[in-house]
């Protein structure tokens, strides 16, 4: 999973950099959901969609939200 991070190095918005970290879904988060009766596959799906939900809500183009959600779902199921 990628966690975006934007670091602006000056007051000039044309000069900024960004970084992201990539890694698997947190075992602690999976354990938390599984300890509440949610199967591992569904827990992973919930975590991934929770992460992307803010992005999906901002997709203002017609049909874009559904297309992105379907692509994410396909990727999660493929593992």
mmCIF file of the N, C-alpha and C atoms, coordinates in Angstrom:
data_MODEL
# 
_entry.id   MODEL 
# 
loop_
_atom_site.group_PDB 
_atom_site.id 
_atom_site.type_symbol 
_atom_site.label_atom_id 
_atom_site.label_alt_id 
_atom_site.label_comp_id 
_atom_site.label_asym_id 
_atom_site.label_entity_id 
_atom_site.label_seq_id 
_atom_site.pdbx_PDB_ins_code 
_atom_site.Cartn_x 
_atom_site.Cartn_y 
_atom_site.Cartn_z 
_atom_site.occupancy 
_atom_site.B_iso_or_equiv 
_atom_site.pdbx_formal_charge 
_atom_site.auth_seq_id 
_atom_site.auth_comp_id 
_atom_site.auth_asym_id 
_atom_site.auth_atom_id 
_atom_site.pdbx_PDB_model_num 
ATOM 1   N N  . UNK A 1 1  ? 0.848   -1.161  0.000   1.00 0.00 ? 1  UNK A N  1 
ATOM 2   C CA . UNK A 1 1  ? 0.000   0.000   0.000   1.00 0.00 ? 1  UNK A CA 1 
ATOM 3   C C  . UNK A 1 1  ? 0.895   1.225   0.000   1.00 0.00 ? 1  UNK A C  1 
ATOM 4   N N  . UNK A 1 2  ? 0.565   2.238   -0.740  1.00 0.00 ? 2  UNK A N  1 
ATOM 5   C CA . UNK A 1 2  ? 1.329   3.470   -0.806  1.00 0.00 ? 2  UNK A CA 1 
ATOM 6   C C  . UNK A 1 2  ? 0.674   4.510   0.082   1.00 0.00 ? 2  UNK A C  1 
ATOM 7   N N  . UNK A 1 3  ? 1.481   5.197   0.863   1.00 0.00 ? 3  UNK A N  1 
ATOM 8   C CA . UNK A 1 3  ? 0.981   6.268   1.716   1.00 0.00 ? 3  UNK A CA 1 
ATOM 9   C C  . UNK A 1 3  ? 1.595   7.563   1.205   1.00 0.00 ? 3  UNK A C  1 
ATOM 10  N N  . UNK A 1 4  ? 0.816   8.376   0.470   1.00 0.00 ? 4  UNK A N  1 
ATOM 11  C CA . UNK A 1 4  ? 1.377   9.597   -0.109  1.00 0.00 ? 4  UNK A CA 1 
ATOM 12  C C  . UNK A 1 4  ? 1.778   10.606  0.955   1.00 0.00 ? 4  UNK A C  1 
ATOM 13  N N  . UNK A 1 5  ? 2.834   11.341  0.657   1.00 0.00 ? 5  UNK A N  1 
ATOM 14  C CA . UNK A 1 5  ? 3.320   12.378  1.547   1.00 0.00 ? 5  UNK A CA 1 
ATOM 15  C C  . UNK A 1 5  ? 3.862   13.494  0.672   1.00 0.00 ? 5  UNK A C  1 
ATOM 16  N N  . UNK A 1 6  ? 3.364   14.704  0.840   1.00 0.00 ? 6  UNK A N  1 
ATOM 17  C CA . UNK A 1 6  ? 3.830   15.840  0.052   1.00 0.00 ? 6  UNK A CA 1 
ATOM 18  C C  . UNK A 1 6  ? 4.591   16.768  0.980   1.00 0.00 ? 6  UNK A C  1 
ATOM 19  N N  . UNK A 1 7  ? 5.848   17.040  0.625   1.00 0.00 ? 7  UNK A N  1 
ATOM 20  C CA . UNK A 1 7  ? 6.683   17.929  1.417   1.00 0.00 ? 7  UNK A CA 1 
ATOM 21  C C  . UNK A 1 7  ? 7.012   19.137  0.558   1.00 0.00 ? 7  UNK A C  1 
ATOM 22  N N  . UNK A 1 8  ? 6.527   20.314  0.935   1.00 0.00 ? 8  UNK A N  1 
ATOM 23  C CA . UNK A 1 8  ? 6.788   21.544  0.195   1.00 0.00 ? 8  UNK A CA 1 
ATOM 24  C C  . UNK A 1 8  ? 7.994   22.209  0.847   1.00 0.00 ? 8  UNK A C  1 
ATOM 25  N N  . UNK A 1 9  ? 9.046   22.392  0.064   1.00 0.00 ? 9  UNK A N  1 
ATOM 26  C CA . UNK A 1 9  ? 10.303  22.861  0.614   1.00 0.00 ? 9  UNK A CA 1 
ATOM 27  C C  . UNK A 1 9  ? 10.437  24.379  0.641   1.00 0.00 ? 9  UNK A C  1 
ATOM 28  N N  . UNK A 1 10 ? 9.601   25.115  -0.060  1.00 0.00 ? 10 UNK A N  1 
ATOM 29  C CA . UNK A 1 10 ? 9.657   26.576  -0.073  1.00 0.00 ? 10 UNK A CA 1 
ATOM 30  C C  . UNK A 1 10 ? 8.239   27.115  -0.118  1.00 0.00 ? 10 UNK A C  1 
ATOM 31  N N  . UNK A 1 11 ? 8.120   28.415  -0.058  1.00 0.00 ? 11 UNK A N  1 
ATOM 32  C CA . UNK A 1 11 ? 6.805   29.046  -0.199  1.00 0.00 ? 11 UNK A CA 1 
ATOM 33  C C  . UNK A 1 11 ? 6.366   29.116  -1.656  1.00 0.00 ? 11 UNK A C  1 
ATOM 34  N N  . UNK A 1 12 ? 7.278   28.797  -2.580  1.00 0.00 ? 12 UNK A N  1 
ATOM 35  C CA . UNK A 1 12 ? 6.979   28.817  -4.003  1.00 0.00 ? 12 UNK A CA 1 
ATOM 36  C C  . UNK A 1 12 ? 6.334   27.485  -4.383  1.00 0.00 ? 12 UNK A C  1 
ATOM 37  N N  . UNK A 1 13 ? 5.020   27.463  -4.691  1.00 0.00 ? 13 UNK A N  1 
ATOM 38  C CA . UNK A 1 13 ? 4.339   26.189  -4.957  1.00 0.00 ? 13 UNK A CA 1 
ATOM 39  C C  . UNK A 1 13 ? 4.841   25.464  -6.201  1.00 0.00 ? 13 UNK A C  1 
ATOM 40  N N  . UNK A 1 14 ? 5.656   26.138  -7.026  1.00 0.00 ? 14 UNK A N  1 
ATOM 41  C CA . UNK A 1 14 ? 6.185   25.446  -8.197  1.00 0.00 ? 14 UNK A CA 1 
ATOM 42  C C  . UNK A 1 14 ? 7.417   24.618  -7.842  1.00 0.00 ? 14 UNK A C  1 
ATOM 43  N N  . UNK A 1 15 ? 7.916   24.763  -6.631  1.00 0.00 ? 15 UNK A N  1 
ATOM 44  C CA . UNK A 1 15 ? 9.090   24.005  -6.204  1.00 0.00 ? 15 UNK A CA 1 
ATOM 45  C C  . UNK A 1 15 ? 8.734   23.146  -5.005  1.00 0.00 ? 15 UNK A C  1 
ATOM 46  N N  . UNK A 1 16 ? 8.308   21.952  -5.256  1.00 0.00 ? 16 UNK A N  1 
ATOM 47  C CA . UNK A 1 16 ? 7.999   21.039  -4.170  1.00 0.00 ? 16 UNK A CA 1 
ATOM 48  C C  . UNK A 1 16 ? 8.345   19.622  -4.604  1.00 0.00 ? 16 UNK A C  1 
ATOM 49  N N  . UNK A 1 17 ? 8.451   18.749  -3.638  1.00 0.00 ? 17 UNK A N  1 
ATOM 50  C CA . UNK A 1 17 ? 8.757   17.362  -3.929  1.00 0.00 ? 17 UNK A CA 1 
ATOM 51  C C  . UNK A 1 17 ? 7.740   16.479  -3.231  1.00 0.00 ? 17 UNK A C  1 
ATOM 52  N N  . UNK A 1 18 ? 7.762   15.216  -3.524  1.00 0.00 ? 18 UNK A N  1 
ATOM 53  C CA . UNK A 1 18 ? 6.839   14.310  -2.869  1.00 0.00 ? 18 UNK A CA 1 
ATOM 54  C C  . UNK A 1 18 ? 7.520   12.963  -2.642  1.00 0.00 ? 18 UNK A C  1 
ATOM 55  N N  . UNK A 1 19 ? 6.958   12.216  -1.747  1.00 0.00 ? 19 UNK A N  1 
ATOM 56  C CA . UNK A 1 19 ? 7.476   10.880  -1.454  1.00 0.00 ? 19 UNK A CA 1 
ATOM 57  C C  . UNK A 1 19 ? 6.301   9.977   -1.119  1.00 0.00 ? 19 UNK A C  1 
ATOM 58  N N  . UNK A 1 20 ? 6.514   8.696   -1.228  1.00 0.00 ? 20 UNK A N  1 
ATOM 59  C CA . UNK A 1 20 ? 5.480   7.726   -0.868  1.00 0.00 ? 20 UNK A CA 1 
ATOM 60  C C  . UNK A 1 20 ? 6.175   6.491   -0.318  1.00 0.00 ? 20 UNK A C  1 
ATOM 61  N N  . UNK A 1 21 ? 5.518   5.846   0.606   1.00 0.00 ? 21 UNK A N  1 
ATOM 62  C CA . UNK A 1 21 ? 6.052   4.576   1.090   1.00 0.00 ? 21 UNK A CA 1 
ATOM 63  C C  . UNK A 1 21 ? 5.114   3.466   0.633   1.00 0.00 ? 21 UNK A C  1 
ATOM 64  N N  . UNK A 1 22 ? 5.683   2.317   0.356   1.00 0.00 ? 22 UNK A N  1 
ATOM 65  C CA . UNK A 1 22 ? 4.907   1.201   -0.145  1.00 0.00 ? 22 UNK A CA 1 
ATOM 66  C C  . UNK A 1 22 ? 5.166   -0.001  0.752   1.00 0.00 ? 22 UNK A C  1 
ATOM 67  N N  . UNK A 1 23 ? 4.115   -0.718  1.064   1.00 0.00 ? 23 UNK A N  1 
ATOM 68  C CA . UNK A 1 23 ? 4.274   -1.907  1.884   1.00 0.00 ? 23 UNK A CA 1 
ATOM 69  C C  . UNK A 1 23 ? 2.973   -2.668  1.960   1.00 0.00 ? 23 UNK A C  1 
ATOM 70  N N  . UNK A 1 24 ? 3.009   -3.817  2.597   1.00 0.00 ? 24 UNK A N  1 
ATOM 71  C CA . UNK A 1 24 ? 1.798   -4.622  2.732   1.00 0.00 ? 24 UNK A CA 1 
ATOM 72  C C  . UNK A 1 24 ? 0.825   -3.999  3.733   1.00 0.00 ? 24 UNK A C  1 
ATOM 73  N N  . UNK A 1 25 ? -0.386  -4.485  3.710   1.00 0.00 ? 25 UNK A N  1 
ATOM 74  C CA . UNK A 1 25 ? -1.387  -4.049  4.685   1.00 0.00 ? 25 UNK A CA 1 
ATOM 75  C C  . UNK A 1 25 ? -0.872  -4.414  6.076   1.00 0.00 ? 25 UNK A C  1 
ATOM 76  N N  . UNK A 1 26 ? -1.042  -3.526  7.023   1.00 0.00 ? 26 UNK A N  1 
ATOM 77  C CA . UNK A 1 26 ? -0.552  -3.718  8.380   1.00 0.00 ? 26 UNK A CA 1 
ATOM 78  C C  . UNK A 1 26 ? -1.153  -4.961  9.036   1.00 0.00 ? 26 UNK A C  1 
ATOM 79  N N  . UNK A 1 27 ? -0.277  -5.811  9.551   1.00 0.00 ? 27 UNK A N  1 
ATOM 80  C CA . UNK A 1 27 ? -0.741  -7.004  10.255  1.00 0.00 ? 27 UNK A CA 1 
ATOM 81  C C  . UNK A 1 27 ? -1.529  -6.622  11.507  1.00 0.00 ? 27 UNK A C  1 
ATOM 82  N N  . UNK A 1 28 ? -1.164  -5.518  12.152  1.00 0.00 ? 28 UNK A N  1 
ATOM 83  C CA . UNK A 1 28 ? -1.905  -5.059  13.338  1.00 0.00 ? 28 UNK A CA 1 
ATOM 84  C C  . UNK A 1 28 ? -3.343  -4.682  12.976  1.00 0.00 ? 28 UNK A C  1 
ATOM 85  N N  . UNK A 1 29 ? -3.508  -3.981  11.847  1.00 0.00 ? 29 UNK A N  1 
ATOM 86  C CA . UNK A 1 29 ? -4.849  -3.608  11.413  1.00 0.00 ? 29 UNK A CA 1 
ATOM 87  C C  . UNK A 1 29 ? -5.661  -4.845  11.040  1.00 0.00 ? 29 UNK A C  1 
ATOM 88  N N  . UNK A 1 30 ? -5.006  -5.784  10.344  1.00 0.00 ? 30 UNK A N  1 
ATOM 89  C CA . UNK A 1 30 ? -5.692  -7.029  9.991   1.00 0.00 ? 30 UNK A CA 1 
ATOM 90  C C  . UNK A 1 30 ? -6.106  -7.796  11.246  1.00 0.00 ? 30 UNK A C  1 
ATOM 91  N N  . UNK A 1 31 ? -5.206  -7.891  12.216  1.00 0.00 ? 31 UNK A N  1 
ATOM 92  C CA . UNK A 1 31 ? -5.515  -8.598  13.463  1.00 0.00 ? 31 UNK A CA 1 
ATOM 93  C C  . UNK A 1 31 ? -6.703  -7.953  14.174  1.00 0.00 ? 31 UNK A C  1 
ATOM 94  N N  . UNK A 1 32 ? -6.706  -6.621  14.233  1.00 0.00 ? 32 UNK A N  1 
ATOM 95  C CA . UNK A 1 32 ? -7.789  -5.893  14.899  1.00 0.00 ? 32 UNK A CA 1 
ATOM 96  C C  . UNK A 1 32 ? -9.137  -6.265  14.285  1.00 0.00 ? 32 UNK A C  1 
ATOM 97  N N  . UNK A 1 33 ? -9.224  -6.234  12.964  1.00 0.00 ? 33 UNK A N  1 
ATOM 98  C CA . UNK A 1 33 ? -10.491 -6.547  12.297  1.00 0.00 ? 33 UNK A CA 1 
ATOM 99  C C  . UNK A 1 33 ? -10.836 -8.028  12.421  1.00 0.00 ? 33 UNK A C  1 
ATOM 100 N N  . UNK A 1 34 ? -9.836  -8.891  12.299  1.00 0.00 ? 34 UNK A N  1 
ATOM 101 C CA . UNK A 1 34 ? -10.090 -10.323 12.408  1.00 0.00 ? 34 UNK A CA 1 
ATOM 102 C C  . UNK A 1 34 ? -10.540 -10.692 13.826  1.00 0.00 ? 34 UNK A C  1 
ATOM 103 N N  . UNK A 1 35 ? -10.030 -10.000 14.832  1.00 0.00 ? 35 UNK A N  1 
ATOM 104 C CA . UNK A 1 35 ? -10.427 -10.297 16.212  1.00 0.00 ? 35 UNK A CA 1 
ATOM 105 C C  . UNK A 1 35 ? -11.879 -9.911  16.473  1.00 0.00 ? 35 UNK A C  1 
ATOM 106 N N  . UNK A 1 36 ? -12.459 -9.179  15.539  1.00 0.00 ? 36 UNK A N  1 
ATOM 107 C CA . UNK A 1 36 ? -13.865 -8.793  15.635  1.00 0.00 ? 36 UNK A CA 1 
ATOM 108 C C  . UNK A 1 36 ? -14.732 -9.600  14.682  1.00 0.00 ? 36 UNK A C  1 
ATOM 109 N N  . UNK A 1 37 ? -14.169 -10.709 14.186  1.00 0.00 ? 37 UNK A N  1 
ATOM 110 C CA . UNK A 1 37 ? -14.953 -11.644 13.388  1.00 0.00 ? 37 UNK A CA 1 
ATOM 111 C C  . UNK A 1 37 ? -14.956 -11.408 11.893  1.00 0.00 ? 37 UNK A C  1 
ATOM 112 N N  . UNK A 1 38 ? -14.138 -10.490 11.417  1.00 0.00 ? 38 UNK A N  1 
ATOM 113 C CA . UNK A 1 38 ? -14.101 -10.206 9.986   1.00 0.00 ? 38 UNK A CA 1 
ATOM 114 C C  . UNK A 1 38 ? -13.033 -11.104 9.350   1.00 0.00 ? 38 UNK A C  1 
ATOM 115 N N  . UNK A 1 39 ? -13.403 -11.891 8.329   1.00 0.00 ? 39 UNK A N  1 
ATOM 116 C CA . UNK A 1 39 ? -12.416 -12.761 7.663   1.00 0.00 ? 39 UNK A CA 1 
ATOM 117 C C  . UNK A 1 39 ? -11.260 -11.944 7.077   1.00 0.00 ? 39 UNK A C  1 
ATOM 118 N N  . UNK A 1 40 ? -10.077 -12.565 7.005   1.00 0.00 ? 40 UNK A N  1 
ATOM 119 C CA . UNK A 1 40 ? -8.864  -11.858 6.571   1.00 0.00 ? 40 UNK A CA 1 
ATOM 120 C C  . UNK A 1 40 ? -9.025  -11.170 5.213   1.00 0.00 ? 40 UNK A C  1 
ATOM 121 N N  . UNK A 1 41 ? -9.586  -11.859 4.218   1.00 0.00 ? 41 UNK A N  1 
ATOM 122 C CA . UNK A 1 41 ? -9.743  -11.251 2.893   1.00 0.00 ? 41 UNK A CA 1 
ATOM 123 C C  . UNK A 1 41 ? -10.625 -10.010 2.940   1.00 0.00 ? 41 UNK A C  1 
ATOM 124 N N  . UNK A 1 42 ? -11.718 -10.089 3.692   1.00 0.00 ? 42 UNK A N  1 
ATOM 125 C CA . UNK A 1 42 ? -12.616 -8.933  3.812   1.00 0.00 ? 42 UNK A CA 1 
ATOM 126 C C  . UNK A 1 42 ? -11.943 -7.815  4.599   1.00 0.00 ? 42 UNK A C  1 
ATOM 127 N N  . UNK A 1 43 ? -11.178 -8.164  5.636   1.00 0.00 ? 43 UNK A N  1 
ATOM 128 C CA . UNK A 1 43 ? -10.462 -7.159  6.425   1.00 0.00 ? 43 UNK A CA 1 
ATOM 129 C C  . UNK A 1 43 ? -9.466  -6.407  5.547   1.00 0.00 ? 43 UNK A C  1 
ATOM 130 N N  . UNK A 1 44 ? -8.744  -7.144  4.720   1.00 0.00 ? 44 UNK A N  1 
ATOM 131 C CA . UNK A 1 44 ? -7.787  -6.505  3.816   1.00 0.00 ? 44 UNK A CA 1 
ATOM 132 C C  . UNK A 1 44 ? -8.494  -5.580  2.838   1.00 0.00 ? 44 UNK A C  1 
ATOM 133 N N  . UNK A 1 45 ? -9.604  -6.038  2.307   1.00 0.00 ? 45 UNK A N  1 
ATOM 134 C CA . UNK A 1 45 ? -10.398 -5.221  1.376   1.00 0.00 ? 45 UNK A CA 1 
ATOM 135 C C  . UNK A 1 45 ? -10.875 -3.939  2.051   1.00 0.00 ? 45 UNK A C  1 
ATOM 136 N N  . UNK A 1 46 ? -11.361 -4.040  3.279   1.00 0.00 ? 46 UNK A N  1 
ATOM 137 C CA . UNK A 1 46 ? -11.838 -2.865  4.012   1.00 0.00 ? 46 UNK A CA 1 
ATOM 138 C C  . UNK A 1 46 ? -10.719 -1.857  4.256   1.00 0.00 ? 46 UNK A C  1 
ATOM 139 N N  . UNK A 1 47 ? -9.541  -2.362  4.607   1.00 0.00 ? 47 UNK A N  1 
ATOM 140 C CA . UNK A 1 47 ? -8.402  -1.473  4.863   1.00 0.00 ? 47 UNK A CA 1 
ATOM 141 C C  . UNK A 1 47 ? -7.994  -0.746  3.583   1.00 0.00 ? 47 UNK A C  1 
ATOM 142 N N  . UNK A 1 48 ? -7.885  -1.486  2.489   1.00 0.00 ? 48 UNK A N  1 
ATOM 143 C CA . UNK A 1 48 ? -7.471  -0.882  1.225   1.00 0.00 ? 48 UNK A CA 1 
ATOM 144 C C  . UNK A 1 48 ? -8.494  0.153   0.761   1.00 0.00 ? 48 UNK A C  1 
ATOM 145 N N  . UNK A 1 49 ? -9.776  -0.201  0.799   1.00 0.00 ? 49 UNK A N  1 
ATOM 146 C CA . UNK A 1 49 ? -10.796 0.754   0.362   1.00 0.00 ? 49 UNK A CA 1 
ATOM 147 C C  . UNK A 1 49 ? -10.902 1.940   1.317   1.00 0.00 ? 49 UNK A C  1 
ATOM 148 N N  . UNK A 1 50 ? -10.655 1.714   2.600   1.00 0.00 ? 50 UNK A N  1 
ATOM 149 C CA . UNK A 1 50 ? -10.629 2.832   3.546   1.00 0.00 ? 50 UNK A CA 1 
ATOM 150 C C  . UNK A 1 50 ? -9.541  3.827   3.194   1.00 0.00 ? 50 UNK A C  1 
ATOM 151 N N  . UNK A 1 51 ? -8.401  3.308   2.761   1.00 0.00 ? 51 UNK A N  1 
ATOM 152 C CA . UNK A 1 51 ? -7.292  4.163   2.361   1.00 0.00 ? 51 UNK A CA 1 
ATOM 153 C C  . UNK A 1 51 ? -7.634  4.962   1.104   1.00 0.00 ? 51 UNK A C  1 
ATOM 154 N N  . UNK A 1 52 ? -8.239  4.304   0.121   1.00 0.00 ? 52 UNK A N  1 
ATOM 155 C CA . UNK A 1 52 ? -8.541  4.957   -1.147  1.00 0.00 ? 52 UNK A CA 1 
ATOM 156 C C  . UNK A 1 52 ? -9.854  5.738   -1.151  1.00 0.00 ? 52 UNK A C  1 
ATOM 157 N N  . UNK A 1 53 ? -10.667 5.591   -0.132  1.00 0.00 ? 53 UNK A N  1 
ATOM 158 C CA . UNK A 1 53 ? -11.996 6.208   -0.126  1.00 0.00 ? 53 UNK A CA 1 
ATOM 159 C C  . UNK A 1 53 ? -11.945 7.723   -0.324  1.00 0.00 ? 53 UNK A C  1 
ATOM 160 N N  . UNK A 1 54 ? -11.006 8.388   0.337   1.00 0.00 ? 54 UNK A N  1 
ATOM 161 C CA . UNK A 1 54 ? -10.914 9.841   0.194   1.00 0.00 ? 54 UNK A CA 1 
ATOM 162 C C  . UNK A 1 54 ? -10.611 10.232  -1.250  1.00 0.00 ? 54 UNK A C  1 
ATOM 163 N N  . UNK A 1 55 ? -9.744  9.480   -1.906  1.00 0.00 ? 55 UNK A N  1 
ATOM 164 C CA . UNK A 1 55 ? -9.415  9.743   -3.314  1.00 0.00 ? 55 UNK A CA 1 
ATOM 165 C C  . UNK A 1 55 ? -10.630 9.483   -4.191  1.00 0.00 ? 55 UNK A C  1 
ATOM 166 N N  . UNK A 1 56 ? -11.311 8.365   -3.945  1.00 0.00 ? 56 UNK A N  1 
ATOM 167 C CA . UNK A 1 56 ? -12.482 8.017   -4.757  1.00 0.00 ? 56 UNK A CA 1 
ATOM 168 C C  . UNK A 1 56 ? -13.582 9.063   -4.613  1.00 0.00 ? 56 UNK A C  1 
ATOM 169 N N  . UNK A 1 57 ? -13.749 9.623   -3.423  1.00 0.00 ? 57 UNK A N  1 
ATOM 170 C CA . UNK A 1 57 ? -14.780 10.644  -3.218  1.00 0.00 ? 57 UNK A CA 1 
ATOM 171 C C  . UNK A 1 57 ? -14.466 11.925  -3.981  1.00 0.00 ? 57 UNK A C  1 
ATOM 172 N N  . UNK A 1 58 ? -13.195 12.185  -4.236  1.00 0.00 ? 58 UNK A N  1 
ATOM 173 C CA . UNK A 1 58 ? -12.791 13.406  -4.945  1.00 0.00 ? 58 UNK A CA 1 
ATOM 174 C C  . UNK A 1 58 ? -12.852 13.268  -6.465  1.00 0.00 ? 58 UNK A C  1 
ATOM 175 N N  . UNK A 1 59 ? -12.993 12.067  -6.964  1.00 0.00 ? 59 UNK A N  1 
ATOM 176 C CA . UNK A 1 59 ? -13.036 11.849  -8.410  1.00 0.00 ? 59 UNK A CA 1 
ATOM 177 C C  . UNK A 1 59 ? -14.330 12.449  -8.953  1.00 0.00 ? 59 UNK A C  1 
ATOM 178 N N  . UNK A 1 60 ? -14.198 13.578  -9.590  1.00 0.00 ? 60 UNK A N  1 
ATOM 179 C CA . UNK A 1 60 ? -15.371 14.334  -10.028 1.00 0.00 ? 60 UNK A CA 1 
ATOM 180 C C  . UNK A 1 60 ? -15.827 13.973  -11.447 1.00 0.00 ? 60 UNK A C  1 
ATOM 181 N N  . UNK A 1 61 ? -15.025 13.191  -12.168 1.00 0.00 ? 61 UNK A N  1 
ATOM 182 C CA . UNK A 1 61 ? -15.387 12.855  -13.542 1.00 0.00 ? 61 UNK A CA 1 
ATOM 183 C C  . UNK A 1 61 ? -16.469 11.795  -13.563 1.00 0.00 ? 61 UNK A C  1 
ATOM 184 N N  . UNK A 1 62 ? -17.378 11.921  -14.482 1.00 0.00 ? 62 UNK A N  1 
ATOM 185 C CA . UNK A 1 62 ? -18.488 10.984  -14.604 1.00 0.00 ? 62 UNK A CA 1 
ATOM 186 C C  . UNK A 1 62 ? -17.980 9.560   -14.810 1.00 0.00 ? 62 UNK A C  1 
ATOM 187 N N  . UNK A 1 63 ? -18.393 8.667   -13.944 1.00 0.00 ? 63 UNK A N  1 
ATOM 188 C CA . UNK A 1 63 ? -18.018 7.270   -14.054 1.00 0.00 ? 63 UNK A CA 1 
ATOM 189 C C  . UNK A 1 63 ? -16.637 6.928   -13.526 1.00 0.00 ? 63 UNK A C  1 
ATOM 190 N N  . UNK A 1 64 ? -15.839 7.928   -13.161 1.00 0.00 ? 64 UNK A N  1 
ATOM 191 C CA . UNK A 1 64 ? -14.468 7.678   -12.717 1.00 0.00 ? 64 UNK A CA 1 
ATOM 192 C C  . UNK A 1 64 ? -14.433 6.934   -11.386 1.00 0.00 ? 64 UNK A C  1 
ATOM 193 N N  . UNK A 1 65 ? -15.282 7.303   -10.458 1.00 0.00 ? 65 UNK A N  1 
ATOM 194 C CA . UNK A 1 65 ? -15.286 6.662   -9.148  1.00 0.00 ? 65 UNK A CA 1 
ATOM 195 C C  . UNK A 1 65 ? -15.539 5.169   -9.281  1.00 0.00 ? 65 UNK A C  1 
ATOM 196 N N  . UNK A 1 66 ? -16.520 4.799   -10.076 1.00 0.00 ? 66 UNK A N  1 
ATOM 197 C CA . UNK A 1 66 ? -16.847 3.395   -10.269 1.00 0.00 ? 66 UNK A CA 1 
ATOM 198 C C  . UNK A 1 66 ? -15.703 2.646   -10.945 1.00 0.00 ? 66 UNK A C  1 
ATOM 199 N N  . UNK A 1 67 ? -15.092 3.258   -11.953 1.00 0.00 ? 67 UNK A N  1 
ATOM 200 C CA . UNK A 1 67 ? -13.982 2.621   -12.664 1.00 0.00 ? 67 UNK A CA 1 
ATOM 201 C C  . UNK A 1 67 ? -12.789 2.396   -11.739 1.00 0.00 ? 67 UNK A C  1 
ATOM 202 N N  . UNK A 1 68 ? -12.469 3.402   -10.938 1.00 0.00 ? 68 UNK A N  1 
ATOM 203 C CA . UNK A 1 68 ? -11.358 3.260   -10.007 1.00 0.00 ? 68 UNK A CA 1 
ATOM 204 C C  . UNK A 1 68 ? -11.653 2.195   -8.951  1.00 0.00 ? 68 UNK A C  1 
ATOM 205 N N  . UNK A 1 69 ? -12.864 2.194   -8.420  1.00 0.00 ? 69 UNK A N  1 
ATOM 206 C CA . UNK A 1 69 ? -13.243 1.204   -7.409  1.00 0.00 ? 69 UNK A CA 1 
ATOM 207 C C  . UNK A 1 69 ? -13.161 -0.212  -7.982  1.00 0.00 ? 69 UNK A C  1 
ATOM 208 N N  . UNK A 1 70 ? -13.590 -0.391  -9.209  1.00 0.00 ? 70 UNK A N  1 
ATOM 209 C CA . UNK A 1 70 ? -13.519 -1.710  -9.851  1.00 0.00 ? 70 UNK A CA 1 
ATOM 210 C C  . UNK A 1 70 ? -12.065 -2.139  -10.060 1.00 0.00 ? 70 UNK A C  1 
ATOM 211 N N  . UNK A 1 71 ? -11.220 -1.212  -10.461 1.00 0.00 ? 71 UNK A N  1 
ATOM 212 C CA . UNK A 1 71 ? -9.802  -1.529  -10.672 1.00 0.00 ? 71 UNK A CA 1 
ATOM 213 C C  . UNK A 1 71 ? -9.128  -1.901  -9.349  1.00 0.00 ? 71 UNK A C  1 
ATOM 214 N N  . UNK A 1 72 ? -9.454  -1.183  -8.297  1.00 0.00 ? 72 UNK A N  1 
ATOM 215 C CA . UNK A 1 72 ? -8.886  -1.490  -6.972  1.00 0.00 ? 72 UNK A CA 1 
ATOM 216 C C  . UNK A 1 72 ? -9.372  -2.841  -6.501  1.00 0.00 ? 72 UNK A C  1 
ATOM 217 N N  . UNK A 1 73 ? -10.661 -3.108  -6.668  1.00 0.00 ? 73 UNK A N  1 
ATOM 218 C CA . UNK A 1 73 ? -11.236 -4.386  -6.265  1.00 0.00 ? 73 UNK A CA 1 
ATOM 219 C C  . UNK A 1 73 ? -10.559 -5.548  -7.011  1.00 0.00 ? 73 UNK A C  1 
ATOM 220 N N  . UNK A 1 74 ? -10.341 -5.384  -8.299  1.00 0.00 ? 74 UNK A N  1 
ATOM 221 C CA . UNK A 1 74 ? -9.691  -6.435  -9.085  1.00 0.00 ? 74 UNK A CA 1 
ATOM 222 C C  . UNK A 1 74 ? -8.275  -6.689  -8.597  1.00 0.00 ? 74 UNK A C  1 
ATOM 223 N N  . UNK A 1 75 ? -7.559  -5.623  -8.262  1.00 0.00 ? 75 UNK A N  1 
ATOM 224 C CA . UNK A 1 75 ? -6.192  -5.753  -7.763  1.00 0.00 ? 75 UNK A CA 1 
ATOM 225 C C  . UNK A 1 75 ? -6.162  -6.432  -6.399  1.00 0.00 ? 75 UNK A C  1 
ATOM 226 N N  . UNK A 1 76 ? -7.084  -6.084  -5.523  1.00 0.00 ? 76 UNK A N  1 
ATOM 227 C CA . UNK A 1 76 ? -7.137  -6.689  -4.189  1.00 0.00 ? 76 UNK A CA 1 
ATOM 228 C C  . UNK A 1 76 ? -7.440  -8.170  -4.300  1.00 0.00 ? 76 UNK A C  1 
ATOM 229 N N  . UNK A 1 77 ? -8.349  -8.544  -5.174  1.00 0.00 ? 77 UNK A N  1 
ATOM 230 C CA . UNK A 1 77 ? -8.718  -9.943  -5.317  1.00 0.00 ? 77 UNK A CA 1 
ATOM 231 C C  . UNK A 1 77 ? -7.592  -10.761 -5.969  1.00 0.00 ? 77 UNK A C  1 
ATOM 232 N N  . UNK A 1 78 ? -6.802  -10.120 -6.819  1.00 0.00 ? 78 UNK A N  1 
ATOM 233 C CA . UNK A 1 78 ? -5.716  -10.816 -7.519  1.00 0.00 ? 78 UNK A CA 1 
ATOM 234 C C  . UNK A 1 78 ? -4.554  -11.110 -6.581  1.00 0.00 ? 78 UNK A C  1 
ATOM 235 N N  . UNK A 1 79 ? -4.257  -10.191 -5.690  1.00 0.00 ? 79 UNK A N  1 
ATOM 236 C CA . UNK A 1 79 ? -3.106  -10.260 -4.762  1.00 0.00 ? 79 UNK A CA 1 
ATOM 237 C C  . UNK A 1 79 ? -1.910  -10.733 -5.498  1.00 0.00 ? 79 UNK A C  1 
# 
